[in-house]
């Protein structure tokens, strides 16, 4: 089986992938803390691209558009332990602990490269996955609280993410779309993240951009791909996923249909 996931609790899982690569575009409902066992992960957000390898620990904040690409590496599968830090558990934690540092969420992926305390906390979970449903729920809560405490001891500014419970409000549509158009998300998700109903989103989009969301997104993604291939001499096979296309053949067809020539012809 290419992809397997095992849970010891609803918020703690071990995933393993052995295919060529696995790509998903998500907006996590909860913060997710990940410890890498093997393989490689590339995380693409609006303003940055992150690459993580075996031993790395990182935190992806909730309510952010994120492209995640997982690869096996060095003959080993992509394998990782993930812990969801839910709003419910964080509210309970901060009801007992005062938040320190920034009061506003930081828009970035937190990297805790091979941090000993975090690695120890997450690595200790490996031995529990064989227990399956026999793993005590109260022990899962203890491990999650331990992880939160370690994160705060490493970087107090992480409270800016973990202690912020606001949902996305209505924001500037043009600014948001210019920063996030390469994410292949549904219009429902784009509407939610800009603080609008779907009908309001469509209406505001038409007013701002003088076209439909689908047409604008399609053209922006192709223009971005053109830039990467011409200016950075990147291969189309390395570009299409990052600009929001699902497969290479569809990307090549759309590119040629839009520009009049295939993407491969731009490579020197």
C-alpha positions as CSV (number, residue, x, y, z in Angstrom):
1,X,0.0,0.0,0.0
2,X,1.4,3.4,-1.0
3,X,-0.2,5.4,1.8
4,X,-0.9,4.3,5.4
5,X,-2.1,6.3,8.4
6,X,-2.3,5.0,12.0
7,X,-3.9,6.9,14.9
8,X,-3.3,6.4,18.6
9,X,-5.7,9.3,19.3
10,X,-7.9,11.6,17.1
11,X,-5.2,14.2,17.3
12,X,-2.0,12.1,17.0
13,X,-1.1,10.1,13.9
14,X,1.7,8.3,12.1
15,X,1.7,8.4,8.3
16,X,3.8,6.5,5.8
17,X,3.9,7.0,2.0
18,X,6.0,5.0,-0.4
19,X,4.8,6.2,-3.8
20,X,6.6,8.6,-6.2
21,X,5.3,11.7,-4.4
22,X,2.1,12.9,-2.7
23,X,0.8,16.4,-3.1
24,X,-2.1,18.1,-1.3
25,X,-3.3,21.7,-1.0
26,X,-4.9,22.3,2.3
27,X,-6.0,24.8,4.8
28,X,-5.6,23.1,8.2
29,X,-8.4,23.6,10.6
30,X,-5.9,23.2,13.5
31,X,-2.2,23.9,14.0
32,X,-0.2,20.8,13.1
33,X,3.1,19.8,14.7
34,X,5.2,17.4,12.6
35,X,8.3,15.3,13.3
36,X,10.0,13.8,10.3
37,X,11.3,10.2,10.5
38,X,12.3,9.8,6.9
39,X,11.7,11.2,3.4
40,X,11.3,14.9,2.4
41,X,8.5,17.4,2.5
42,X,8.2,20.7,0.6
43,X,5.8,23.2,2.0
44,X,4.7,26.1,-0.3
45,X,3.0,29.2,1.1
46,X,2.3,32.6,-0.3
47,X,5.7,34.2,0.6
48,X,8.0,31.2,1.1
49,X,9.0,27.7,0.3
50,X,10.2,25.4,3.0
51,X,12.0,22.0,2.7
52,X,12.2,19.5,5.6
53,X,14.1,16.3,5.9
54,X,14.6,13.4,8.4
55,X,14.8,14.6,12.0
56,X,13.3,18.1,11.4
57,X,10.3,19.3,13.5
58,X,8.0,22.0,12.2
59,X,4.7,23.7,13.0
60,X,2.1,24.7,10.3
61,X,-0.3,27.3,11.6
62,X,-4.1,26.8,11.0
63,X,-6.2,28.8,8.4
64,X,-3.3,29.3,6.0
65,X,-3.3,28.1,2.4
66,X,-0.5,25.6,2.1
67,X,0.7,23.2,-0.6
68,X,2.4,20.1,0.9
69,X,4.4,17.8,-1.3
70,X,5.8,14.6,0.3
71,X,8.6,12.5,-1.2
72,X,10.3,9.2,-0.3
73,X,14.1,9.7,-0.1
74,X,17.3,7.7,0.1
75,X,15.3,4.4,-0.5
76,X,13.1,5.1,2.5
77,X,9.4,6.0,2.6
78,X,8.1,9.3,3.6
79,X,7.3,8.8,7.3
80,X,6.2,11.3,9.9
81,X,4.4,11.7,13.2
82,X,1.8,14.5,13.3
83,X,0.1,16.1,16.3
84,X,-2.9,18.4,15.9
85,X,-3.1,21.3,18.3
86,X,-6.8,21.9,18.3
87,X,-8.5,25.1,19.3
88,X,-10.3,23.3,22.1
89,X,-7.1,22.0,23.7
90,X,-5.3,25.3,23.3
91,X,-8.1,27.2,24.9
92,X,-8.0,24.8,27.8
93,X,-4.2,25.2,28.0
94,X,-4.2,29.0,27.9
95,X,-7.0,29.2,30.5
96,X,-4.4,27.8,32.9
97,X,-1.3,29.6,31.4
98,X,-0.8,33.2,30.5
99,X,0.2,33.9,27.0
100,X,3.6,35.7,26.5
101,X,5.0,37.6,23.6
102,X,3.1,38.6,20.4
103,X,-0.6,38.9,20.6
104,X,-1.0,38.7,16.8
105,X,-0.5,35.5,14.8
106,X,2.7,35.2,12.8
107,X,2.2,34.2,9.2
108,X,4.9,31.6,8.7
109,X,5.9,28.0,9.2
110,X,7.8,27.5,12.4
111,X,10.9,25.3,12.1
112,X,12.5,23.6,15.1
113,X,15.3,21.9,13.3
114,X,16.2,18.6,15.1
115,X,15.4,20.1,18.5
116,X,16.2,17.6,21.2
117,X,13.2,18.2,23.5
118,X,10.6,18.2,20.7
119,X,12.2,15.1,19.1
120,X,12.1,13.3,22.4
121,X,8.5,14.2,23.0
122,X,7.3,13.1,19.5
123,X,9.6,10.1,19.2
124,X,8.3,8.6,22.4
125,X,4.9,8.2,20.6
126,X,6.3,5.7,18.2
127,X,6.1,2.9,20.8
128,X,2.4,3.5,21.3
129,X,1.2,3.0,17.8
130,X,1.1,-0.7,18.2
131,X,-1.4,-0.3,21.0
132,X,-4.0,1.3,18.7
133,X,-7.3,1.7,20.5
134,X,-5.7,0.6,23.8
135,X,-3.8,3.9,24.1
136,X,-5.2,5.9,27.0
137,X,-7.0,9.1,26.0
138,X,-5.7,10.9,29.1
139,X,-2.1,10.0,28.1
140,X,-2.6,11.6,24.6
141,X,-3.7,14.8,26.3
142,X,-0.6,14.7,28.5
143,X,1.7,14.3,25.4
144,X,-0.1,17.2,23.6
145,X,0.3,19.5,26.6
146,X,3.9,18.5,26.9
147,X,4.5,19.5,23.3
148,X,2.8,22.9,23.7
149,X,4.9,23.6,26.8
150,X,8.1,22.7,24.9
151,X,7.2,24.9,22.0
152,X,6.7,27.8,24.4
153,X,10.0,27.2,26.1
154,X,11.8,27.2,22.8
155,X,10.2,30.3,21.3
156,X,7.9,32.5,23.4
157,X,6.6,34.3,20.3
158,X,4.8,31.1,19.4
159,X,2.0,32.2,21.7
160,X,1.2,34.7,18.9
161,X,0.0,31.6,16.9
162,X,-1.2,29.2,19.6
163,X,-3.1,31.7,21.8
164,X,-4.9,33.4,18.9
165,X,-8.4,32.0,18.4
166,X,-9.9,34.5,15.9
167,X,-11.4,33.3,12.7
168,X,-10.7,35.0,9.4
169,X,-12.5,38.3,9.0
170,X,-13.4,40.2,5.8
171,X,-10.1,41.3,4.3
172,X,-8.9,43.0,1.2
173,X,-9.8,40.7,-1.7
174,X,-7.2,41.9,-4.2
175,X,-4.3,41.7,-1.8
176,X,-5.2,38.2,-0.7
177,X,-5.7,36.8,-4.2
178,X,-2.5,38.3,-5.5
179,X,-0.6,36.5,-2.8
180,X,-2.5,33.2,-2.9
181,X,-3.6,32.5,-6.5
182,X,-1.2,29.6,-7.0
183,X,-3.0,27.5,-4.5
184,X,-5.4,25.1,-6.1
185,X,-8.2,25.5,-3.6
186,X,-12.0,25.6,-4.1
187,X,-13.7,29.0,-4.4
188,X,-15.5,28.1,-1.2
189,X,-12.2,28.1,0.6
190,X,-11.0,31.3,-1.0
191,X,-14.3,32.9,0.0
192,X,-14.0,31.7,3.6
193,X,-10.4,32.9,4.0
194,X,-11.4,36.4,2.8
195,X,-14.3,36.5,5.2
196,X,-17.1,36.3,2.6
197,X,-19.9,34.0,1.5
198,X,-19.4,32.4,-1.9
199,X,-21.9,34.7,-3.6
200,X,-20.3,37.8,-2.0
201,X,-16.9,36.6,-3.0
202,X,-17.9,36.1,-6.6
203,X,-19.6,39.5,-6.7
204,X,-16.6,41.3,-5.1
205,X,-14.2,39.5,-7.3
206,X,-16.0,40.5,-10.5
207,X,-16.0,44.1,-9.3
208,X,-12.3,44.2,-8.4
209,X,-10.8,42.2,-11.3
210,X,-13.5,42.6,-14.0
211,X,-13.5,38.9,-14.8
212,X,-14.5,35.6,-13.2
213,X,-12.3,33.9,-10.5
214,X,-11.8,30.8,-12.6
215,X,-10.5,32.7,-15.6
216,X,-8.3,35.1,-13.6
217,X,-6.8,32.2,-11.6
218,X,-6.0,30.2,-14.7
219,X,-4.2,33.1,-16.4
220,X,-2.2,34.1,-13.3
221,X,-1.0,30.5,-12.8
222,X,0.1,30.2,-16.4
223,X,1.9,33.6,-16.2
224,X,3.7,32.5,-13.0
225,X,4.8,29.2,-14.7
226,X,6.0,31.2,-17.7
227,X,8.2,33.4,-15.4
228,X,9.7,30.3,-13.7
229,X,10.6,28.6,-16.9
230,X,12.0,31.6,-18.8
231,X,13.6,33.6,-16.0
232,X,14.8,30.7,-13.7
233,X,15.1,28.0,-16.4
234,X,13.1,25.6,-14.4
235,X,11.7,22.4,-16.0
236,X,7.9,22.4,-16.6
237,X,7.8,19.1,-14.6
238,X,9.3,21.0,-11.6
239,X,6.9,24.0,-11.9
240,X,3.4,22.8,-12.7
241,X,2.6,21.6,-9.1
242,X,3.8,24.8,-7.5
243,X,1.7,27.0,-9.7
244,X,-1.6,25.2,-9.0
245,X,-2.0,22.5,-11.7
246,X,-2.8,18.9,-10.9
247,X,-0.9,17.1,-13.6
248,X,1.8,17.8,-16.2
249,X,-0.2,16.9,-19.3
250,X,-3.0,19.3,-18.4
251,X,-0.5,22.0,-17.6
252,X,1.3,21.6,-20.9
253,X,-2.0,21.7,-22.9
254,X,-3.2,24.8,-21.1
255,X,0.2,26.5,-21.5
256,X,0.3,25.9,-25.2
257,X,-3.3,26.9,-25.6
258,X,-2.7,30.2,-23.8
259,X,0.7,31.2,-25.1
260,X,0.8,29.4,-28.5
261,X,3.9,27.3,-27.8
262,X,4.7,24.4,-25.4
263,X,6.5,25.2,-22.1
264,X,9.5,22.9,-23.1
265,X,10.3,25.3,-26.0
266,X,11.3,28.0,-23.5
267,X,14.2,26.1,-22.1
268,X,17.7,26.9,-23.4
